[in-house]
Amino acid sequence: MDTKVESNLMIGPDDKVSAGEATLLGLQHVLAMDVYVPPIILAGMLSMGALDSQGLLQGTFLAAGIGTILQTVLFMKMPMSQGPSFVPLGAAAGIALAGGGLAGHGMGTLIGALVVGSLAMVLLGLTGVFQKIINKLVPAVVGGTIITCVGLSLIPSALNDNIFLAQGNIYQNIELASATALTLLICVGISIRFPRVQKIFRTGSIVIALLVGTLLSALMGRFDWQSVAEAAWFGFPQRTILHWGIHFDLTAILTFLIIYAIITTETTGTWFAMGAVTNQKITNQQWNRGIIGEGLSCLVAALSGATPVTGYSTNAGVISITGVASKRVFVAAGAWFIVLGFFSKLSAFLAAVPAPVIGGVFAIITVTIMLNGLNVIRGIQTQASDLYIIGLPIILTLAIVLLPKTVTNHAPQLVQYLLGSPVAIAAVCAIVLNLLMPRDHKLTHL
């Protein structure tokens, strides 16, 4: 499937950048990803103590770092960053608690299900089946729709979870988010107005915005210095498979095979988004290698005692803003994650950055992802039926995001998993409509 759009990159995927620049820009991606949130949520669900929570965070950082480097250098061979998915959190907590929780075989049972599911993903890529599925079911109009829905599904999270419903005074939250977002826009505006300083203000726009937001939050007394002071400087991961062990339960395994299918659908949208912003067509070989890399990344996460990691669409938005898509930057981001897996003090500092500061940047990033999807659709000729192939998944995405939690909580468990991923449902809807809707002979532009 071809999802090419006009490139607006300053530095392409294969272009070289200096080690210092890659290090700084890699940190920029790490800051924008908010990777520590899913493990913190799961730790709360399982009532983990400080050591268990820290171990879960460290395992997540290690898996994200190793997975990012694997995908960028060996498998997808395009800029790709891995991070923990929100989709499996409910299922992971349920399986762990059903197995006796932290005191019993709960975590071991969860790890067993994660290992089997990740190996199934690797097998899907090795057999070449995944690429055939993509070529058959996902033409450009479906791919562009999925990218659009990826960005659209993230907007409410950026605004609600990080700003309006985040801890703290809501007015201060709005002020922090607005100041951070305004700083980002000023940096981008300066880079457009004065091309000579573009490299500083465009490529470093997110880091500058986050620094300004963090400084402002410290002046407001919103930065948690105590958590940083109490954190150890250095520590090895203590809550890996060697601590929890591994147990196999058929129900848990079947549950996570379904979860992995949903995650695979979701990460496909991320790959489309990255292909669009980097102006690269993903080859058949890349599809198969990518799902192998995804499976291996999830396997590393399982062995590290963490939940599955998947491709993060946030990074496509970062590239759209900064214009830098160098794979060296993503290798540096992977290295940062690995460092965070051992350097507890630094990970505590990043985790202390208030959510509204992240939200101010995140909100703009999500819009750029959505617009990249619309650019893909704009660049193709569409038929009358395509209006529904594009429109209905967008409606479904909004409907699921806005669906009251009371409705979700009363749904069957499998339905709850699906409702946890608006992108997966939107993708399935677009694929089914594309297969069922009649095709017209006359083509029209949207």
C-alpha positions as CSV (number, residue, x, y, z in Angstrom):
1,M,0.0,0.0,0.0
2,D,1.4,3.4,-1.0
3,T,0.8,6.2,1.5
4,K,3.3,8.7,0.2
5,V,2.8,12.4,0.7
6,E,4.9,15.4,-0.1
7,S,7.9,15.4,2.1
8,N,8.6,18.3,4.5
9,L,11.7,16.8,6.1
10,M,14.9,18.7,6.9
11,I,16.8,15.4,7.6
12,G,15.7,12.1,6.0
13,P,15.7,8.6,7.6
14,D,19.1,7.7,6.1
15,D,20.8,11.1,6.6
16,K,23.5,11.4,9.2
17,V,23.5,13.7,12.2
18,S,26.2,14.2,14.8
19,A,26.3,12.1,18.0
20,G,25.5,15.1,20.1
21,E,22.6,16.2,18.0
22,A,21.2,12.6,17.9
23,T,21.5,12.4,21.7
24,L,19.5,15.6,22.2
25,L,16.9,14.8,19.6
26,G,16.5,11.3,20.9
27,L,15.8,12.6,24.3
28,Q,13.1,14.8,22.7
29,H,11.3,11.7,21.4
30,V,11.6,10.1,24.9
31,L,10.0,13.1,26.6
32,A,7.2,13.3,24.1
33,M,6.2,9.6,24.5
34,D,5.0,9.6,28.1
35,V,6.2,5.9,28.4
36,Y,6.1,5.7,32.1
37,V,2.3,6.1,32.3
38,P,1.1,2.6,31.4
39,P,3.4,0.8,34.0
40,I,2.3,3.3,36.7
41,I,-1.4,2.5,35.9
42,L,-0.7,-1.2,36.0
43,A,1.2,-0.9,39.3
44,G,-1.8,0.9,40.8
45,M,-4.2,-1.9,39.6
46,L,-2.0,-4.5,41.2
47,S,-1.4,-2.5,44.4
48,M,2.4,-2.8,43.9
49,G,4.8,-1.5,46.5
50,A,7.7,0.8,45.7
51,L,10.2,-2.0,44.7
52,D,7.7,-3.8,42.4
53,S,6.6,-0.5,40.8
54,Q,10.2,0.5,40.2
55,G,11.0,-2.9,38.7
56,L,8.0,-2.6,36.4
57,L,9.2,0.8,35.2
58,Q,12.7,-0.4,34.7
59,G,11.5,-3.4,32.7
60,T,9.3,-1.2,30.5
61,F,12.2,1.2,29.8
62,L,14.6,-1.6,28.9
63,A,12.0,-3.3,26.6
64,A,11.2,0.1,24.9
65,G,14.9,0.8,24.3
66,I,15.8,-2.6,23.0
67,G,12.7,-2.8,20.9
68,T,13.3,0.7,19.4
69,I,16.8,-0.3,18.3
70,L,15.7,-3.7,17.0
71,Q,13.0,-2.1,14.8
72,T,15.0,0.9,13.6
73,V,18.2,-1.0,12.8
74,L,17.4,-4.6,12.0
75,F,13.7,-5.2,11.2
76,M,11.5,-2.3,10.0
77,K,14.7,-0.4,9.1
78,M,12.9,2.9,9.4
79,P,12.6,5.4,12.3
80,M,10.4,3.5,14.8
81,S,10.1,3.9,18.5
82,Q,8.6,1.2,20.8
83,G,6.6,1.9,24.0
84,P,4.1,0.2,26.3
85,S,0.6,-0.2,24.9
86,F,-2.4,0.8,27.0
87,V,-4.6,-1.9,25.4
88,P,-3.5,-4.9,27.5
89,L,-3.5,-3.2,30.9
90,G,-6.9,-4.4,32.0
91,A,-6.3,-8.0,30.8
92,A,-2.8,-8.0,32.4
93,A,-4.2,-7.0,35.8
94,G,-7.1,-9.5,35.6
95,I,-4.8,-12.4,34.8
96,A,-2.2,-11.5,37.5
97,L,-5.0,-11.1,40.1
98,A,-6.7,-14.3,39.1
99,G,-3.4,-16.2,39.5
100,G,-3.0,-15.1,43.1
101,G,-1.6,-11.6,42.5
102,L,2.0,-10.7,43.5
103,A,2.1,-13.2,46.3
104,G,1.0,-16.2,44.1
105,H,1.7,-17.2,40.5
106,G,-0.1,-14.1,39.0
107,M,2.8,-12.4,37.4
108,G,4.3,-15.7,36.3
109,T,1.0,-16.6,34.6
110,L,1.0,-13.2,32.9
111,I,4.5,-13.6,31.7
112,G,3.7,-17.1,30.3
113,A,0.8,-15.7,28.2
114,L,3.0,-12.8,27.0
115,V,5.8,-15.1,25.9
116,V,3.4,-17.3,23.9
117,G,1.7,-14.4,22.3
118,S,4.9,-12.7,21.3
119,L,6.3,-15.9,19.7
120,A,3.0,-16.2,17.7
121,M,3.7,-12.7,16.3
122,V,7.2,-13.7,15.3
123,L,5.8,-16.8,13.5
124,L,3.3,-14.6,11.7
125,G,6.2,-12.6,10.2
126,L,8.4,-15.6,9.4
127,T,5.7,-17.3,7.4
128,G,5.1,-14.2,5.3
129,V,1.4,-14.2,6.1
130,F,1.3,-10.7,7.6
131,Q,2.4,-9.0,4.4
132,K,-0.2,-10.9,2.3
133,I,-2.9,-9.8,4.7
134,I,-1.8,-6.1,4.4
135,N,-1.6,-6.1,0.6
136,K,-5.1,-7.8,0.4
137,L,-7.0,-5.8,2.9
138,V,-5.3,-2.3,3.2
139,P,-5.2,-0.2,0.1
140,A,-4.3,3.5,0.3
141,V,-7.7,4.8,1.2
142,V,-7.9,2.4,4.2
143,G,-4.3,3.2,5.3
144,G,-5.0,7.0,5.2
145,T,-8.2,6.5,7.2
146,I,-6.3,4.5,9.8
147,I,-3.6,7.2,10.1
148,T,-6.3,9.8,10.5
149,C,-8.1,7.7,13.2
150,V,-4.8,7.2,15.1
151,G,-4.3,11.0,15.5
152,L,-8.0,11.6,16.2
153,S,-8.1,8.9,18.9
154,L,-5.2,10.5,20.8
155,I,-6.6,14.1,20.9
156,P,-9.1,13.4,23.9
157,S,-6.3,11.7,25.8
158,A,-4.0,14.6,25.3
159,L,-6.6,17.1,26.5
160,N,-8.5,15.1,29.2
161,D,-5.9,12.8,30.7
162,N,-3.0,15.2,30.6
163,I,-4.8,18.6,31.2
164,F,-8.4,18.8,32.2
165,L,-8.6,15.7,34.4
166,A,-4.9,15.6,35.5
167,Q,-4.0,16.1,39.1
168,G,-3.8,19.7,40.3
169,N,-5.7,22.9,39.9
170,I,-7.4,22.8,36.5
171,Y,-6.7,26.4,35.8
172,Q,-3.0,25.9,36.5
173,N,-3.1,22.8,34.3
174,I,-4.5,24.9,31.4
175,E,-1.9,27.6,32.0
176,L,0.9,25.1,32.0
177,A,-0.4,23.4,28.8
178,S,-1.0,26.6,27.1
179,A,2.4,28.1,27.9
180,T,4.1,24.9,26.7
181,A,2.1,24.7,23.5
182,L,2.6,28.4,22.8
183,T,6.4,28.0,23.3
184,L,6.3,25.2,20.7
185,L,4.4,27.3,18.2
186,I,6.7,30.2,18.7
187,C,9.8,28.0,18.0
188,V,8.2,26.6,14.9
189,G,7.2,30.1,13.8
190,I,10.7,31.5,14.3
191,S,12.1,28.6,12.2
192,I,9.7,29.4,9.4
193,R,10.3,33.1,9.5
194,F,14.1,32.9,9.9
195,P,15.4,29.9,7.9
196,R,19.0,30.4,9.2
197,V,18.0,29.4,12.7
198,Q,15.7,26.6,11.5
199,K,18.0,23.9,12.7
200,I,17.9,25.2,16.3
201,F,14.2,26.2,16.7
202,R,12.5,23.6,14.6
203,T,14.5,20.5,15.5
204,G,14.7,21.5,19.1
205,S,11.2,22.9,19.4
206,I,9.8,20.2,21.6
207,V,12.7,20.1,24.0
208,I,12.6,23.9,24.3
209,A,8.8,23.8,25.0
210,L,9.1,21.1,27.6
211,L,11.9,22.9,29.3
212,V,9.9,26.1,29.5
213,G,6.8,24.2,30.8
214,T,8.9,22.4,33.4
215,L,10.5,25.6,34.6
216,L,7.1,27.3,34.9
217,S,5.7,24.3,36.8
218,A,8.7,24.5,39.2
219,L,7.9,28.2,39.8
220,M,4.3,27.2,40.5
221,G,5.5,24.5,43.0
222,R,4.1,21.8,40.7
223,F,7.4,19.9,40.1
224,D,7.8,16.9,42.6
225,W,11.4,17.4,43.7
226,Q,10.9,15.0,46.6
227,S,10.3,11.9,44.4
228,V,13.5,12.8,42.5
229,A,15.5,13.2,45.7
230,E,14.3,9.9,47.2
231,A,15.1,7.9,44.0
232,A,18.3,5.8,44.0
233,W,20.9,6.9,41.5
234,F,21.5,3.5,40.0
235,G,19.8,0.1,40.1
236,F,19.5,-3.2,38.2
237,P,16.0,-4.4,37.2
238,Q,14.8,-6.6,40.1
239,R,11.4,-7.8,38.8
240,T,12.2,-9.8,35.7
241,I,11.2,-13.3,34.8
242,L,14.0,-14.5,37.1
243,H,12.0,-13.0,40.0
244,W,8.4,-13.8,39.0
245,G,9.0,-17.2,37.2
246,I,6.8,-18.4,34.4
247,H,3.6,-20.4,34.3
248,F,1.3,-21.3,31.5
249,D,-2.5,-21.1,31.6
250,L,-4.6,-21.8,28.5
251,T,-7.2,-19.2,29.3
252,A,-4.6,-16.5,29.9
253,I,-2.8,-17.5,26.6
254,L,-6.0,-17.4,24.5
255,T,-6.8,-14.0,26.0
256,F,-3.5,-12.6,25.1
257,L,-3.5,-14.0,21.6
258,I,-6.6,-11.9,21.1
259,I,-4.9,-8.9,22.7
260,Y,-1.9,-9.3,20.5
261,A,-4.1,-9.3,17.4
262,I,-5.6,-6.0,18.5
263,I,-2.1,-4.6,19.2
264,T,-1.0,-5.7,15.7
265,T,-3.8,-3.8,14.1
266,E,-3.0,-0.8,16.1
267,T,0.8,-0.8,15.3
268,T,-0.1,-1.2,11.6
269,G,-1.6,2.2,11.8
270,T,1.5,3.6,13.4
271,W,3.6,2.1,10.6
272,F,1.4,3.7,8.0
273,A,1.7,7.1,9.8
274,M,5.5,6.8,9.9
275,G,5.6,5.9,6.3
276,A,3.5,8.9,5.4
277,V,5.6,11.5,7.3
278,T,8.9,10.1,6.1
279,N,7.6,9.8,2.5
280,Q,8.5,6.1,2.3
281,K,6.5,3.2,0.9
282,I,6.7,0.2,3.2
283,T,7.8,-2.9,1.2
284,N,6.4,-6.4,1.6
285,Q,9.6,-7.5,3.2
286,Q,9.4,-4.6,5.7
287,W,5.9,-5.7,6.8
288,N,7.1,-9.2,7.6
289,R,10.3,-8.0,9.3
290,G,8.3,-5.4,11.2
291,I,5.9,-7.9,12.8
292,I,8.9,-10.1,13.7
293,G,10.5,-7.1,15.4
294,E,7.3,-6.4,17.1
295,G,7.1,-9.9,18.4
296,L,10.7,-9.9,19.6
297,S,10.2,-6.5,21.3
298,C,7.2,-7.9,23.2
299,L,9.2,-11.0,24.1
300,V,11.9,-8.8,25.6
301,A,9.2,-7.0,27.5
302,A,7.8,-10.2,28.9
303,L,11.2,-11.5,30.0
304,S,11.8,-8.1,31.6
305,G,8.6,-8.4,33.6
306,A,6.8,-5.7,31.6
307,T,3.7,-5.6,29.4
308,P,3.8,-5.6,25.6
309,V,5.6,-2.7,23.8
310,T,4.4,-1.5,20.4
311,G,5.2,1.1,17.8
312,Y,4.3,4.6,19.1
313,S,2.4,7.0,16.7
314,T,3.5,10.0,18.8
315,N,6.9,9.9,17.1
316,A,5.4,10.4,13.7
317,G,4.0,13.7,15.0
318,V,7.3,14.7,16.4
319,I,9.0,14.1,13.0
320,S,6.2,16.3,11.4
321,I,7.0,19.1,13.8
322,T,10.8,18.9,13.8
323,G,11.5,17.8,10.3
324,V,14.1,15.3,11.5
325,A,13.6,11.6,10.7
326,S,17.1,10.3,11.0
327,K,17.3,6.7,12.2
328,R,20.3,7.7,14.3
329,V,18.0,9.9,16.4
330,F,15.8,6.9,17.1
331,V,18.8,4.7,18.0
332,A,19.7,7.4,20.4
333,A,16.1,7.4,21.8
334,G,16.5,3.6,22.3
335,A,19.8,4.2,24.1
336,W,18.1,6.7,26.4
337,F,15.4,4.2,27.3
338,I,18.1,1.6,28.2
339,V,19.9,4.2,30.3
340,L,16.6,5.0,32.1
341,G,16.2,1.3,32.8
342,F,19.3,1.5,35.0
343,F,19.6,5.2,36.0
344,S,16.7,5.5,38.5
345,K,17.3,9.1,39.4
346,L,17.0,10.3,35.8
347,S,13.8,8.3,35.2
348,A,12.3,9.7,38.4
349,F,13.1,13.3,37.1
350,L,11.4,12.6,33.8
351,A,8.4,11.0,35.5
352,A,8.1,14.2,37.7
353,V,7.4,16.4,34.7
354,P,3.7,17.4,35.3
355,A,1.2,15.9,32.9
356,P,-0.1,19.3,31.7
357,V,3.4,20.1,30.3
358,I,3.4,16.9,28.3
359,G,-0.2,17.5,27.3
360,G,0.6,20.9,25.8
361,V,3.0,19.3,23.3
362,F,1.1,16.1,22.9
363,A,-2.1,17.9,21.8
364,I,-0.2,19.5,18.8
365,I,1.5,16.2,18.0
366,T,-1.8,14.3,17.7
367,V,-3.2,16.9,15.3
368,T,-0.2,16.6,13.0
369,I,-0.7,12.8,12.9
370,M,-4.3,13.2,11.9
371,L,-3.5,15.7,9.2
372,N,-0.9,13.4,7.7
373,G,-3.6,10.8,7.3
374,L,-5.8,13.3,5.6
375,N,-2.9,14.2,3.3
376,V,-2.7,10.6,2.2
377,I,-6.4,10.5,1.4
378,R,-6.2,13.8,-0.4
379,G,-3.4,12.4,-2.7
380,I,-5.5,9.6,-4.1
381,Q,-8.5,9.3,-6.4
382,T,-11.6,8.2,-4.5
383,Q,-14.9,6.7,-5.4
384,A,-18.4,7.4,-4.0
385,S,-18.2,4.4,-1.7
386,D,-14.9,5.7,-0.2
387,L,-16.8,8.5,1.5
388,Y,-18.2,5.9,3.8
389,I,-15.0,3.9,4.1
390,I,-13.3,7.1,5.4
391,G,-16.3,8.6,7.3
392,L,-17.6,5.7,9.3
393,P,-14.3,4.7,11.0
394,I,-13.9,8.4,12.0
395,I,-17.3,8.4,13.6
396,L,-16.6,5.1,15.3
397,T,-13.3,6.4,16.7
398,L,-15.0,9.4,18.2
399,A,-17.9,7.3,19.5
400,I,-15.6,4.9,21.3
401,V,-13.4,7.6,22.8
402,L,-16.5,9.4,24.1
403,L,-18.3,6.3,25.2
404,P,-19.1,6.5,29.0
405,K,-17.0,4.2,31.2
406,T,-20.2,2.7,32.7
407,V,-21.1,1.2,29.3
408,T,-17.6,-0.1,28.8
409,N,-17.4,-1.7,32.2
410,H,-20.7,-3.7,31.7
411,A,-19.6,-5.1,28.4
412,P,-18.2,-8.6,28.0
413,Q,-14.4,-8.9,28.6
414,L,-13.5,-9.4,25.0
415,V,-15.6,-6.3,24.0
416,Q,-13.8,-4.3,26.7
417,Y,-10.5,-5.2,25.1
418,L,-11.7,-4.0,21.7
419,L,-13.2,-0.8,23.2
420,G,-9.8,-0.1,24.7
421,S,-8.4,0.4,21.2
422,P,-10.5,2.8,19.1
423,V,-7.8,2.5,16.3
424,A,-8.3,-1.3,16.1
425,I,-12.0,-1.0,15.7
426,A,-11.7,1.8,13.2
427,A,-9.2,-0.3,11.2
428,V,-11.4,-3.3,11.1
429,C,-14.4,-1.1,10.1
430,A,-12.5,0.5,7.2
431,I,-11.2,-2.9,6.0
432,V,-14.7,-4.5,6.1
433,L,-16.3,-1.6,4.4
434,N,-13.6,-1.6,1.7
435,L,-14.3,-5.3,1.0
436,L,-18.2,-5.0,1.0
437,M,-18.9,-1.6,-0.6
438,P,-19.6,-1.6,-4.3
439,R,-17.1,0.1,-6.5
440,D,-18.0,2.8,-9.1
441,H,-16.5,3.1,-12.5
442,K,-16.3,6.9,-12.3
443,L,-13.7,8.3,-10.0
444,T,-14.1,11.6,-8.0
445,H,-11.8,13.7,-5.8
446,L,-12.8,14.3,-2.3
